[in-house]
Amino acid sequence: MAGPSSSLLWTLILLVTAIILALIVLAQILSTYTIGYLAAPREIAVFVDAIEFSIQENESYDRDVVRVQRLDDKIRLGRLLREIQRGGDDLREELNRLLIHEGGTALRTSARIMWASHRKMLEDRVRRLDLLRTRFLVVYMGIIAATVTDREKEKVAMARMAPLDVEKTTLQHYPYQQHQHQHQQHDAHRPKLPKGMLDSLKKKHSLTKIKTQPMGHTEKTGTPHRSGWAGVVQELQRSPILARRHASIEQAMAMKTPLNTPVKSPPMSPPLSPLQEPLCDSPLLMTPSPKPLDL
């Protein structure tokens, strides 16, 4: 009799324990659904706002895709945008299935009772939609950064090429500068001479420039000279030595005249040239004449 009574006792203990555990689990489930039932109106409004925000974001994403210039980037962003739109449409359909009227916030009775399970499904869809948006933004910012970098590189390249373009344009408009530029480039490859030799060559070149004058160029620095014997006579008349000699000759001639004889002043005339004045007292006549040769 002791055996059956002990087994029955253990059976009752296990049965009571199972019932208690089932009640605990049932209480947790009931509490979860009760909380969901009470929070359903507030949470459904949050999901509806998320759907409307997703529609506005999709419109802004469309404008961002239009701004992109490269075709590959447009295709990539367009694919991501279609996934975002598909996720938003699925979320919208799920909400419309739970609501009484489309665009409203009133849930159906069955949907409100089972809101705890529906809420988990909607949260997963919203999370996936947020991940797609984040991915789209990351890709878009990377494309913008790459575009800015390419533009900066182009600006640097243009800034480097600008002096060369200006130089080419100047050489095209001014052929003399082009010839001088080519001559300078040609001279840059020639071997350089010693400094002393270069100085001597420069001095010789400057002297040659001073001595030689171009044809047809006459530089008048003084009074023009007369050519022929007239010019020689004029130069002799201007000589101060001949003027003093002429004065001394006149003084000697005046001393030879008698003292009582009035001395007539000679007429005012320009000084005679050595060819016109008397040659009697000239030192040239005082030199002995050469003796005739005895034949």
C-alpha positions as CSV (number, residue, x, y, z in Angstrom):
1,M,0.0,0.0,0.0
2,A,2.9,2.3,0.6
3,G,4.1,2.1,-3.1
4,P,0.9,3.3,-4.9
5,S,0.3,6.1,-2.4
6,S,3.8,7.5,-2.9
7,S,3.6,7.5,-6.7
8,L,0.2,9.2,-6.5
9,L,1.7,11.8,-4.3
10,W,4.5,12.5,-6.7
11,T,2.0,12.7,-9.6
12,L,0.0,15.3,-7.8
13,I,3.1,17.3,-7.0
14,L,4.2,17.3,-10.6
15,L,0.7,18.2,-11.8
16,V,0.5,21.1,-9.5
17,T,4.0,22.4,-10.5
18,A,3.0,22.2,-14.2
19,I,-0.2,24.1,-13.6
20,I,1.7,26.8,-11.7
21,L,4.3,27.2,-14.5
22,A,1.6,27.3,-17.1
23,L,-0.3,30.0,-15.1
24,I,2.9,32.0,-14.9
25,V,3.6,31.8,-18.6
26,L,-0.1,32.6,-19.3
27,A,0.1,35.6,-17.0
28,Q,3.1,36.9,-18.9
29,I,1.4,36.4,-22.2
30,L,-1.7,38.1,-21.0
31,S,0.2,41.0,-19.6
32,T,2.1,41.5,-22.8
33,Y,-1.0,41.5,-25.0
34,T,-2.8,43.7,-22.5
35,I,0.0,46.2,-22.6
36,G,0.0,46.1,-26.4
37,Y,-3.8,46.5,-26.5
38,L,-3.6,49.6,-24.4
39,A,-0.6,51.1,-26.3
40,A,-1.9,50.2,-29.7
41,P,-3.6,53.6,-30.6
42,R,-0.4,55.6,-29.6
43,E,2.0,53.2,-31.4
44,I,-0.1,53.0,-34.5
45,A,0.1,56.8,-34.9
46,V,3.9,56.5,-34.7
47,F,4.0,54.0,-37.5
48,V,1.7,56.1,-39.7
49,D,4.0,59.1,-39.2
50,A,7.0,57.0,-40.2
51,I,5.2,56.0,-43.4
52,E,4.4,59.7,-44.2
53,F,8.0,60.7,-43.4
54,S,9.3,57.9,-45.7
55,I,7.2,59.2,-48.6
56,Q,8.7,62.7,-48.1
57,E,12.2,61.3,-47.9
58,N,11.7,59.4,-51.1
59,E,10.8,62.6,-52.9
60,S,14.0,64.3,-51.6
61,Y,16.0,61.2,-52.6
62,D,14.6,61.6,-56.2
63,R,16.0,65.1,-56.3
64,D,19.4,63.9,-55.0
65,V,19.6,61.3,-57.7
66,V,18.8,63.9,-60.4
67,R,21.8,66.0,-59.2
68,V,24.3,63.2,-59.8
69,Q,26.0,63.5,-63.1
70,R,27.7,60.1,-63.6
71,L,25.5,57.4,-65.1
72,D,26.9,54.6,-62.9
73,D,26.2,56.5,-59.7
74,K,22.7,57.3,-60.9
75,I,22.0,53.6,-61.5
76,R,23.4,52.6,-58.1
77,L,21.4,55.3,-56.3
78,G,18.3,54.5,-58.3
79,R,18.5,50.8,-57.3
80,L,18.8,51.7,-53.6
81,L,15.9,54.2,-53.9
82,R,13.6,51.5,-55.4
83,E,14.4,49.2,-52.5
84,I,13.5,52.0,-50.1
85,Q,10.2,52.7,-51.9
86,R,9.4,49.0,-52.0
87,G,10.0,48.7,-48.3
88,G,7.8,51.8,-47.6
89,D,5.0,50.3,-49.8
90,D,5.1,47.0,-47.9
91,L,4.9,48.8,-44.6
92,R,2.0,50.9,-45.8
93,E,0.1,47.9,-47.0
94,E,0.6,46.1,-43.7
95,L,-0.7,49.1,-41.8
96,N,-3.7,49.4,-44.1
97,R,-4.5,45.8,-43.4
98,L,-4.6,46.5,-39.7
99,L,-6.5,49.8,-39.9
100,I,-10.2,50.2,-40.3
101,H,-9.9,53.0,-42.8
102,E,-6.9,53.8,-45.0
103,G,-5.2,57.0,-43.7
104,G,-6.7,56.7,-40.3
105,T,-5.4,55.5,-36.9
106,A,-8.2,53.3,-35.7
107,L,-7.2,49.7,-35.5
108,R,-9.5,46.7,-35.9
109,T,-10.5,44.8,-32.8
110,S,-8.6,41.7,-33.7
111,A,-5.5,43.7,-34.7
112,R,-5.6,45.6,-31.5
113,I,-5.9,42.4,-29.4
114,M,-3.0,40.9,-31.3
115,W,-1.1,44.2,-31.4
116,A,1.9,42.8,-29.6
117,S,2.7,40.3,-32.5
118,H,1.9,42.9,-35.2
119,R,4.0,45.5,-33.5
120,K,7.1,43.2,-33.7
121,M,6.6,42.6,-37.4
122,L,6.1,46.4,-38.1
123,E,9.2,47.2,-36.1
124,D,11.3,44.8,-38.2
125,R,10.0,46.4,-41.4
126,V,10.8,49.9,-40.1
127,R,14.3,48.9,-39.0
128,R,15.0,47.5,-42.5
129,L,13.7,50.7,-44.1
130,D,16.0,52.7,-41.8
131,L,19.0,50.6,-42.8
132,L,18.2,51.2,-46.5
133,R,18.0,54.9,-46.0
134,T,21.3,54.9,-44.1
135,R,22.9,53.0,-46.9
136,F,21.6,55.4,-49.5
137,L,22.9,58.4,-47.6
138,V,26.4,56.8,-47.2
139,V,26.6,56.1,-50.9
140,Y,25.3,59.5,-51.8
141,M,27.8,61.3,-49.6
142,G,30.6,59.2,-51.0
143,I,29.6,60.2,-54.5
144,I,29.5,63.9,-53.5
145,A,32.9,63.7,-51.8
146,A,34.4,62.0,-54.9
147,T,32.9,64.7,-57.2
148,V,34.4,67.5,-55.0
149,T,37.8,65.8,-55.1
150,D,37.7,65.5,-58.8
151,R,36.8,69.2,-59.2
152,E,39.6,70.2,-56.9
153,K,42.0,68.1,-59.0
154,E,40.7,69.7,-62.2
155,K,41.2,73.2,-60.7
156,V,44.8,72.4,-59.7
157,A,45.5,71.0,-63.1
158,M,44.0,74.1,-64.8
159,A,46.0,76.4,-62.4
160,R,49.1,74.6,-63.5
161,M,48.3,74.7,-67.2
162,A,47.2,78.4,-67.1
163,P,50.8,79.9,-67.2
164,L,51.7,77.5,-70.1
165,D,48.6,78.6,-72.0
166,V,49.4,82.3,-71.4
167,E,52.9,81.8,-72.6
168,K,51.8,79.9,-75.7
169,T,49.2,82.6,-76.5
170,T,51.9,85.3,-76.1
171,L,54.3,83.5,-78.3
172,Q,51.6,83.1,-81.0
173,H,50.7,86.8,-81.0
174,Y,54.3,88.0,-80.8
175,P,56.6,86.2,-83.2
176,Y,59.6,88.1,-82.0
177,Q,59.1,86.9,-78.5
178,Q,58.6,83.3,-79.8
179,H,62.0,83.6,-81.7
180,Q,63.6,85.0,-78.6
181,H,62.1,82.2,-76.5
182,Q,63.4,79.6,-78.9
183,H,66.8,81.3,-79.0
184,Q,67.0,81.3,-75.2
185,Q,66.1,77.6,-75.1
186,H,68.7,76.9,-77.7
187,D,71.3,78.9,-75.7
188,A,70.4,77.1,-72.5
189,H,71.8,73.8,-74.1
190,R,75.1,75.4,-75.3
191,P,78.2,75.0,-73.2
192,K,79.0,78.2,-71.3
193,L,82.3,80.1,-71.9
194,P,84.6,81.3,-69.1
195,K,83.7,84.6,-67.4
196,G,86.8,86.5,-68.5
197,M,86.3,85.5,-72.2
198,L,82.7,86.6,-72.0
199,D,83.7,90.0,-70.5
200,S,86.2,90.6,-73.3
201,L,83.7,89.6,-76.0
202,K,81.2,92.1,-74.5
203,K,83.7,94.9,-74.5
204,K,84.7,94.2,-78.1
205,H,81.1,94.1,-79.1
206,S,80.4,97.5,-77.4
207,L,83.4,99.1,-79.1
208,T,82.3,97.8,-82.5
209,K,78.8,99.3,-81.9
210,I,80.4,102.7,-81.0
211,K,82.7,102.8,-84.1
212,T,80.3,101.5,-86.7
213,Q,77.1,103.3,-87.6
214,P,74.3,102.1,-89.8
215,M,74.1,103.3,-93.4
216,G,72.2,106.5,-94.0
217,H,72.8,107.6,-90.4
218,T,74.7,110.9,-89.9
219,E,75.4,112.1,-86.4
220,K,76.3,115.9,-86.3
221,T,78.1,116.8,-83.1
222,G,79.6,120.1,-84.2
223,T,79.9,122.8,-86.9
224,P,80.0,121.3,-90.4
225,H,83.5,121.5,-92.0
226,R,84.1,122.9,-95.4
227,S,85.8,120.7,-97.8
228,G,88.8,121.5,-100.0
229,W,91.3,124.4,-99.7
230,A,88.6,126.7,-98.5
231,G,88.2,124.6,-95.4
232,V,92.0,124.5,-94.8
233,V,92.2,128.3,-95.1
234,Q,89.3,128.7,-92.7
235,E,90.9,126.4,-90.1
236,L,94.3,128.3,-90.4
237,Q,92.5,131.7,-89.9
238,R,90.9,130.3,-86.7
239,S,94.3,129.2,-85.3
240,P,95.5,131.3,-82.3
241,I,99.1,130.7,-83.1
242,L,98.8,132.2,-86.6
243,A,96.9,135.1,-85.1
244,R,99.8,135.9,-82.7
245,R,102.3,135.5,-85.5
246,H,100.3,138.0,-87.7
247,A,100.2,140.5,-84.8
248,S,104.0,140.2,-84.3
249,I,104.6,140.8,-88.0
250,E,102.5,143.9,-88.0
251,Q,104.3,145.2,-84.9
252,A,107.7,144.7,-86.5
253,M,106.5,146.6,-89.7
254,A,105.3,149.5,-87.6
255,M,108.7,149.8,-85.9
256,K,110.5,150.1,-89.3
257,T,108.6,153.2,-90.3
258,P,110.1,156.7,-89.5
259,L,109.2,158.2,-86.2
260,N,108.0,161.5,-87.7
261,T,105.8,159.8,-90.2
262,P,102.4,159.2,-88.9
263,V,101.5,155.7,-88.8
264,K,98.4,154.9,-90.7
265,S,96.2,152.4,-89.2
266,P,95.6,149.6,-91.5
267,P,92.1,149.0,-92.7
268,M,90.0,146.7,-90.7
269,S,90.1,143.5,-92.5
270,P,89.8,139.9,-91.4
271,P,93.0,138.2,-90.6
272,L,94.8,137.0,-93.6
273,S,95.6,133.4,-94.2
274,P,99.2,132.3,-94.4
275,L,98.8,132.1,-98.2
276,Q,97.7,135.8,-98.4
277,E,100.0,137.5,-95.9
278,P,103.5,138.8,-97.0
279,L,106.1,136.1,-96.9
280,C,109.2,138.4,-96.8
281,D,109.8,137.9,-93.1
282,S,108.4,134.5,-92.9
283,P,110.6,131.9,-91.3
284,L,110.0,129.7,-94.2
285,L,112.0,132.1,-96.5
286,M,114.8,132.4,-94.1
287,T,115.8,128.9,-94.6
288,P,118.8,128.6,-97.0
289,S,117.9,127.4,-100.4
290,P,119.4,124.2,-101.6
291,K,122.6,124.5,-103.6
292,P,122.5,123.6,-107.2
293,L,124.2,120.4,-108.1
294,D,127.3,120.6,-110.2
295,L,126.7,118.7,-113.3
